[in-house]
Amino acid sequence: MPTPSDLAPGHLFCFGLGYTCRRLALRLLKQGWRVSGTTRSGQGADTLRQDGIEAWVFNGSAGDTLDKTAFADVTHVVASIPPGAEGDPALVWQPDWISHAPSLRWVGYLSTPAVYGDRGGAFVHEDDDPNPGSGRGERRLAAERAWVSAFEKTDVSIQVFRLSGIYGPGRSAIDQMRSGKARIIDKPGQVFNRIHVDDIGTILMASMQQPNHGRIYNVADDEACPSGDVIRYAATLLGMDPPEPIPFDSAELSPMARSFYSECKRLDTTRIKSELGVELAYPTYREGLQSILRVGM
Ligand SMILES: NC(=O)c1ccc[n+]([C@@H]2O[C@H](COP(=O)([O-])OP(=O)(O)OC[C@H]3O[C@@H](n4cnc5c(N)ncnc54)[C@H](OP(=O)(O)O)[C@@H]3O)[C@@H](O)[C@H]2O)c1
């Protein structure tokens, strides 16, 4: 199996240079890639440019037009903007960018397991029928389908990645404990998977080396568990006391967090290993948090 460091340099364009894409961008820049993409503010664009990323401002609304020369020699695209009520801004407001990207050969759409809906804690596989139980999940499923259909009858290979809870340096239970914002929401039986941001990068790079048009990948670690386990482990690593659990029914949660906690599933991740040959650097939150504490970046 090829390794991510064998990946020949190209030009990656990211719709939404947020946490995951920026981390991937920095890794690819080191391997000689050109990286460009969008962010919503001029200030965000300036920060990205300091890292060597060609940043374009795009806030995903009607009339907000991207300069199509940006796509002239783009070979790979990662789509990372969450869909709104109208759909995915990159497709709704900028559909013609595809015809301005003649060198494009690989697209990755970053989705979520919300498309599966609640599975009562059972394992869910990519071939299982999606059954979203929330507006969030329905919007995602519609966006997945819109991205796949945008590349029907083309030579471009599109893949869908259903990412579990993303964590990594600057966005982890370690950071939550240190900032005093850690909470343990107690909902007996509720578990979910996580994924370290750098393992996402490895999986995306492995897919770039082995395109498989229309393929869906669950992107998750090997151990679904309650969120409290992760917070308590971070507290132990830091030598701090964990917060008291808050019962789910009385917890103050955003609508998105409440919808997230109302579903329970474990992701089957055989495919990223057997087809893409990926060995996770952080198979559970324990390796991930230890590394964040050790390296801090
Ligand atoms: N966080 C999780 O645990 C999780 C789990 C599964 C899937 N996901 C999804 O996976 C993707 C990557 O996650 P992430 O945490 O790396 O994302 P993120 O850090 O929130 O970045 C999202 C990017 O999209 C841009 N964006 C957001 N709304 C936009 C809009 N209406 N118009 C134009 N641009 C917009 C943001 O712009 P700015 O640069 O200006 O912020 C940012 O660059 C996202 O779609 C996310 O919803 C996340």
The ligand as a Gaussian input file, in Angstrom:
#p B3LYP/6-31G(d) Opt

LIG

0 1
 N      -16.421000      19.104000      14.488000
 C      -16.775000      17.826000      14.409000
 O      -16.623000      17.034000      15.354000
 C      -17.332000      17.297000      13.106000
 C      -17.723000      15.962000      13.035000
 C      -18.162000      15.473000      11.822000
 C      -18.212000      16.292000      10.708000
 N      -17.873000      17.598000      10.823000
 C      -17.911000      18.410000       9.598000
 O      -16.680000      18.211000       8.920000
 C      -16.277000      19.435000       8.290000
 C      -14.916000      19.841000       8.823000
 O      -15.026000      20.044000      10.223000
 P      -14.134000      21.141000      10.947000
 O      -14.432000      21.002000      12.392000
 O      -12.747000      21.071000      10.456000
 O      -14.818000      22.469000      10.384000
 P      -14.609000      23.995000      10.843000
 O      -13.339000      24.159000      11.600000
 O      -15.870000      24.447000      11.500000
 O      -14.451000      24.724000       9.427000
 C      -15.534000      24.920000       8.571000
 C      -15.075000      25.801000       7.432000
 O      -16.224000      26.152000       6.655000
 C      -16.326000      27.572000       6.577000
 N      -17.744000      27.919000       6.599000
 C      -18.654000      27.631000       7.558000
 N      -19.876000      28.061000       7.204000
 C      -19.734000      28.648000       5.992000
 C      -20.626000      29.293000       5.099000
 N      -21.935000      29.411000       5.369000
 N      -20.144000      29.792000       3.938000
 C      -18.831000      29.677000       3.635000
 N      -17.933000      29.074000       4.446000
 C      -18.377000      28.561000       5.605000
 C      -15.575000      28.092000       7.781000
 O      -15.153000      29.427000       7.507000
 P      -14.182000      30.238000       8.532000
 O      -12.792000      29.824000       8.111000
 O      -14.474000      31.658000       8.260000
 O      -14.543000      29.786000       9.908000
 C      -14.423000      27.109000       7.879000
 O      -13.398000      27.466000       6.970000
 C      -17.395000      20.434000       8.547000
 O      -18.323000      20.372000       7.499000
 C      -18.028000      19.904000       9.807000
 O      -19.369000      20.309000       9.954000
 C      -17.416000      18.107000      11.990000

